[in-house]
Amino acid sequence: MNYFMIIISLMMIIFGGVGIDSEWSLLGMASMLGGLFLGAHSIKSLKKDRTPRLSLKDIDEEKAQLLCESFDKAVSDYRYLQSMQGKLGDKEINKHLQRMQHTAKNLILHLEKYPERIPTAFKFIDYYQDRAVKIVQQYQEFEETELTTEKVRDLKDRMKSTLAALDEAYNEQFEKVLNEQMISVDAELKVMEQQLDAEGIKRPTIDIGMLDDDGNVVYSPNSKQLGRKHKPKANYAIPTDLNNLSVIPDGKRAMVINRKIIQSLLAMFFGALGAHKFYQGKNLSGFIRLFLTLSIVLLPLMSFIGFCEGIRYLFMSLDDFYLQYIDDDDKN
């Protein structure tokens, strides 16, 4: 499919180059830009997602096998939960899932770098993430029943609440994995602090203060003023408002924006040829559009329909576009 899209992009670039020197210069320029966007995306899509691999050179064979099994389970559960983002009907649970997956991804990448720490993360791998998979599976099954009884609603609410709590559990497990490293860093810092103090070098005091529910500092030890509100410094760790989170997984936002722009341009300028349908992977719809366009009578109508679809794609929210038009392979 990606090779086919590369061919389409080359045709668009060639057509654009010819069109720029003619009376259709504006259309030619749009075609060339669309071809460049499409080609860049298709070439990038040819590169498959990297699968995490462990380096176990200095670990005996029996222990290495156990580490691999645990790590593979962690990656497998992560990929399943990642594939479920956007598939559940409740937007709030999708946001809980996204926040959990962000922590899980960072933890798994850390374990890939330090495989000897995998046993420390056993509770995350064999309990928390495993239970998250089961909760998501059960939640999806309840959604498929379409029951709205009080008992079902109560269970679904408890599932969402549990997933929200799992995010904190993930963070605690990550901190536990980092504990040995944190102890080492803490000891080194204490030595450096004692050395600086011995040499009479003053260290700046970090003003943490007290925060209200909106993230404003209501008391600052340095300002000595109670009740004065001011915004915290950039390095304050303010909890993210769940309502402002997107269902788009971490690291996928740029890809979604790119796809949204390309799909909009293809529909607006080449919708009659079904270019945007081919781009979506809907080859049958694309060929039907192309076949109908062969009739000169239907060409204006198909062009108008494609242009309207392009405008719709362009003004859709990123979350809605992600849920409707990004396929499962790109979501994972």
matplotlib code that plots the C-alpha trace (Angstrom):
import matplotlib.pyplot as plt

x = [0.0, 2.8, 4.5, 1.3, 1.0, 4.6, 3.7, 0.6, 2.8, 5.3, 2.5, 1.1, 4.6, 5.0, 1.6, 2.3, 5.5, 3.8, 0.8, 3.0, 4.2, 0.6, -2.6, -3.3, -0.4, -2.3, -3.6, -0.1, 1.4, -1.2, -0.6, 3.2, 2.8, 0.3, 2.6, 5.5, 3.5, 2.1, 5.5, 7.2, 4.5, 4.6, 8.3, 8.2, 5.4, 7.7, 9.8, 8.2, 7.9, 10.9, 10.3, 12.1, 14.9, 16.9, 20.7, 21.5, 25.2, 26.4, 23.5, 23.4, 21.0, 18.4, 18.0, 18.1, 15.2, 13.1, 13.9, 12.9, 9.6, 8.7, 9.8, 7.9, 4.7, 5.1, 5.5, 2.6, 0.2, 1.4, 0.7, -2.8, -3.7, -2.2, -4.4, -7.5, -7.0, -9.9, -11.9, -13.8, -17.0, -16.2, -13.8, -12.9, -11.6, -9.6, -7.9, -7.1, -5.7, -3.6, -2.1, -1.3, 0.3, 2.6, 4.1, 4.1, 6.0, 8.7, 9.0, 9.4, 12.0, 13.9, 13.7, 15.0, 18.0, 18.5, 17.2, 18.7, 16.0, 13.1, 12.6, 12.1, 9.2, 7.4, 4.4, 3.9, 4.3, 2.5, -0.2, -0.9, -0.6, -2.1, -5.2, -5.4, -5.7, -8.5, -10.4, -10.2, -11.4, -14.3, -15.2, -15.4, -17.5, -20.0, -20.1, -20.9, -24.0, -25.3, -27.0, -27.6, -28.8, -27.8, -25.6, -23.7, -23.2, -21.9, -19.4, -18.2, -17.7, -15.7, -13.6, -12.8, -12.0, -9.6, -7.8, -7.4, -5.8, -3.5, -1.8, -0.5, 0.4, 2.4, 4.3, 5.1, 6.4, 8.6, 10.0, 10.7, 12.6, 14.6, 15.2, 18.7, 19.7, 18.0, 19.9, 23.2, 22.4, 21.2, 24.5, 26.6, 24.6, 25.1, 28.9, 28.8, 26.6, 29.0, 31.9, 30.2, 29.3, 32.9, 34.1, 31.6, 29.7, 26.0, 23.3, 20.1, 17.0, 14.2, 10.9, 8.2, 5.5, 1.9, -0.4, -4.2, -6.5, -5.8, -2.1, -1.5, 1.1, -0.8, 2.2, 5.8, 8.6, 10.8, 8.1, 6.9, 3.4, 0.3, -2.6, -0.7, -1.4, 1.1, 1.8, 4.3, 7.6, 7.9, 9.6, 6.7, 5.1, 1.4, -1.0, -2.5, -6.2, -7.7, -10.2, -7.4, -5.8, -6.1, -6.9, -4.0, -1.1, 2.1, 4.4, 1.6, 0.3, 2.6, 1.7, -2.0, -1.6, 0.4, -2.2, -5.0, -3.4, -2.5, -6.0, -7.6, -5.5, -6.0, -9.8, -10.0, -7.9, -8.0, -11.2, -12.8, -10.0, -10.5, -7.0, -8.0, -9.8, -6.7, -4.7, -7.1, -6.6, -10.1, -9.1, -12.5, -14.0, -11.1, -11.6, -15.4, -14.6, -12.1, -14.6, -17.4, -15.0, -14.3, -17.8, -17.3, -20.9, -20.1, -16.7, -18.0, -20.2, -17.4, -15.0, -17.5, -18.1, -14.3, -13.8, -16.5, -14.9, -11.6, -13.0, -14.6, -11.3, -9.5, -11.9, -12.3, -10.7, -7.5, -9.1, -12.1, -9.8, -7.6, -10.5, -12.2, -9.4, -6.2, -6.0, -5.0, -1.4, -0.6, -2.3, 0.0]
y = [0.0, 2.4, 1.7, 2.5, 5.8, 6.6, 6.1, 8.3, 11.0, 10.9, 11.3, 14.3, 15.9, 15.4, 16.7, 19.7, 20.4, 20.5, 22.5, 25.2, 26.3, 26.4, 28.3, 25.8, 27.1, 27.2, 23.7, 22.5, 24.0, 22.4, 19.1, 19.3, 20.2, 17.4, 14.9, 16.0, 15.5, 12.2, 10.9, 11.9, 10.2, 7.0, 6.7, 7.2, 4.6, 2.0, 2.0, -0.4, 0.4, -0.7, -3.7, -3.5, -6.0, -7.0, -7.2, -10.1, -10.8, -10.9, -12.8, -16.6, -18.5, -19.6, -16.2, -14.5, -16.7, -15.7, -12.0, -12.3, -14.0, -11.3, -8.5, -10.0, -10.2, -6.5, -5.5, -7.7, -6.3, -2.8, -3.3, -4.7, -1.7, 0.6, -1.0, -0.4, 3.4, 5.0, 1.8, 2.1, 4.2, 6.3, 9.2, 9.4, 5.9, 6.4, 9.4, 7.3, 4.6, 7.1, 8.5, 4.9, 4.0, 7.0, 5.8, 2.2, 3.0, 4.9, 2.1, -0.6, 1.4, 1.8, -2.0, -2.5, -0.4, -2.0, -5.6, -6.5, -4.4, -6.4, -8.5, -5.3, -4.5, -7.9, -6.3, -3.9, -6.7, -9.6, -7.7, -4.1, -4.2, -7.7, -6.4, -3.4, -5.7, -7.7, -4.5, -3.1, -6.5, -6.7, -3.0, -3.7, -6.7, -4.7, -2.1, -4.7, -5.8, -2.2, -2.7, 0.5, -1.0, 0.5, -2.5, -2.3, 1.4, 1.0, -1.7, 0.5, 3.5, 1.4, 0.1, 3.7, 4.6, 1.6, 2.5, 6.0, 4.6, 2.3, 5.4, 6.2, 2.5, 2.6, 5.6, 4.0, 0.9, 3.0, 4.8, 1.4, 0.3, 3.5, 3.2, 1.9, 4.5, 7.2, 6.1, 6.3, 9.8, 11.0, 9.8, 11.5, 14.8, 14.7, 14.4, 17.3, 19.4, 18.9, 19.8, 23.0, 23.9, 23.3, 25.7, 28.3, 28.2, 29.0, 26.9, 28.6, 27.7, 26.3, 28.0, 25.3, 27.1, 25.9, 25.4, 25.7, 23.5, 25.6, 25.3, 28.8, 29.5, 30.8, 30.9, 31.3, 30.9, 33.4, 36.0, 35.8, 36.7, 34.7, 34.8, 36.3, 34.3, 34.0, 31.3, 28.7, 28.4, 26.3, 23.4, 22.8, 19.5, 20.4, 17.5, 17.6, 18.3, 15.1, 17.0, 18.6, 15.3, 14.0, 10.4, 10.5, 8.5, 10.1, 10.7, 10.2, 13.8, 15.0, 11.9, 12.6, 16.3, 15.2, 12.6, 15.2, 17.8, 15.3, 13.7, 17.1, 18.3, 15.0, 15.2, 18.9, 18.7, 15.1, 13.9, 13.1, 10.6, 9.0, 9.9, 10.4, 7.1, 5.3, 7.2, 5.9, 2.3, 2.1, 0.9, -0.2, 3.2, 4.8, 2.8, 3.5, 7.2, 6.9, 4.9, 7.4, 10.3, 8.8, 10.0, 13.7, 14.4, 13.3, 15.0, 18.3, 16.5, 14.1, 17.1, 19.0, 16.0, 15.5, 19.2, 19.2, 16.1, 17.8, 20.8, 18.5, 16.7, 20.0, 21.4, 18.1, 18.0, 16.0, 13.5, 12.9, 12.5, 10.1, 7.9, 7.8, 7.7, 6.4, 2.6, 0.2, -0.4, 3.3, 3.5, 0.8]
z = [0.0, 0.8, -2.5, -4.3, -2.4, -3.4, -7.1, -6.6, -5.0, -7.9, -10.4, -8.4, -8.3, -12.1, -12.8, -10.5, -12.3, -15.6, -14.3, -12.7, -16.2, -17.6, -17.0, -14.1, -12.1, -8.7, -9.1, -10.2, -7.1, -4.9, -6.6, -6.1, -2.4, -1.9, -3.7, -1.5, 1.7, 0.5, -0.5, 2.8, 4.8, 2.7, 2.9, 6.7, 7.0, 5.3, 8.4, 10.8, 14.5, 16.4, 18.7, 22.0, 22.4, 25.4, 25.5, 27.9, 27.1, 30.7, 32.2, 32.4, 30.1, 32.5, 34.1, 30.7, 29.5, 32.5, 31.9, 28.3, 29.1, 31.6, 29.3, 26.3, 28.5, 29.4, 25.8, 24.7, 27.3, 26.4, 22.7, 23.5, 25.7, 23.1, 20.4, 22.6, 22.8, 21.0, 20.6, 23.9, 23.7, 26.8, 26.1, 29.8, 30.0, 26.8, 28.5, 31.6, 29.3, 27.5, 30.7, 31.9, 28.6, 28.7, 32.0, 30.8, 27.7, 29.6, 32.1, 29.4, 27.5, 30.8, 31.4, 27.9, 28.7, 32.2, 31.9, 35.2, 36.8, 35.3, 38.5, 40.5, 38.1, 38.5, 40.2, 37.3, 34.7, 36.4, 38.4, 37.5, 33.8, 33.6, 35.6, 33.3, 30.3, 32.0, 33.0, 29.5, 28.0, 30.5, 29.9, 26.1, 26.7, 28.8, 26.1, 23.5, 25.5, 25.3, 28.7, 30.6, 33.9, 37.2, 38.0, 34.7, 35.0, 38.5, 37.4, 34.4, 36.7, 39.1, 36.3, 35.2, 38.8, 39.1, 35.8, 37.1, 40.3, 38.3, 36.8, 40.3, 40.8, 37.6, 38.8, 42.1, 40.4, 38.1, 41.2, 42.8, 39.7, 39.9, 43.7, 43.6, 41.1, 43.2, 46.3, 44.4, 43.0, 46.5, 48.1, 45.4, 45.8, 49.6, 49.1, 46.6, 48.9, 51.8, 49.6, 48.5, 52.1, 53.2, 50.5, 51.5, 48.2, 48.8, 47.1, 46.0, 47.9, 45.8, 46.5, 46.4, 48.3, 48.7, 45.7, 45.6, 43.5, 40.4, 40.6, 42.0, 44.7, 47.8, 50.1, 49.2, 51.8, 49.9, 49.4, 53.0, 51.9, 52.7, 50.3, 47.4, 44.3, 41.5, 38.9, 39.8, 38.0, 34.9, 36.9, 39.2, 38.6, 38.3, 37.8, 34.3, 34.0, 32.7, 30.6, 28.6, 27.7, 24.2, 23.2, 20.8, 22.2, 23.1, 20.1, 17.6, 17.4, 14.7, 12.6, 13.0, 12.0, 8.9, 7.9, 8.5, 6.2, 3.5, 3.5, 3.3, 0.4, -1.5, -1.1, -2.0, -5.2, -6.2, -4.6, -7.9, -8.6, -5.2, -4.0, -0.4, -0.4, -1.6, 1.0, 3.7, 2.4, 1.1, -2.4, -3.4, -2.7, -4.5, -7.7, -7.6, -7.4, -10.2, -12.4, -11.9, -12.7, -16.1, -17.0, -17.9, -16.8, -13.2, -13.0, -11.5, -9.0, -7.8, -7.6, -5.5, -3.2, -2.8, -2.0, 0.7, 2.2, 2.3, 4.1, 6.6, 7.3, 7.6, 10.3, 12.3, 15.7, 15.9, 18.4, 16.1, 13.0, 15.0, 16.1, 12.7, 10.1, 11.8, 11.3, 14.0, 12.6, 13.0, 16.4, 17.8]

ax = plt.figure().add_subplot(projection="3d")
ax.plot(x, y, z, "-o")
ax.set_aspect("equal")
plt.show()
